[in-house]
Amino acid sequence: MRLDKWLWAARFFKTRSLATDAVDGGKVKLNGQATKPAREIKPGDRLHIRASEQDWEIVVIALNEQRRPAPEARTLYEETPESLQQRAKTAELRKLAPTPAPDHKGRPTKRDRRAMARFRGE
């Protein structure tokens, strides 16, 4: 089975094209090496996946040609204990010290523009 299709069926990515882009971008490693989306995988292969700020280290257990519900998709792989521990640690760090986000998004308001003009001396 193709790697990108398996990643999609195992629900690591929403679409096959996102899975293909991730493999091409080097975010997925097969048995410790960079690979191509069309690479055939088999049960027992180890995958390192970086998806949405999370690192997964998994072992492929089964193959499935179709995308099934999430509980069934979780039966396709087994996450290593080190990976589970690392993901729990990073989740705790994000919870305790969230990354700073800007107060505003988009263009400044009229009030903000006037305050900036006063600050610059205009």
Helices and strands as residue ranges (DSSP letters): H 3-9, H 16-24, E 28-30, E 33-34, E 46-51, E 54-60, H 70-73, G 74-76, E 77-79, H 81-96, H 110-120
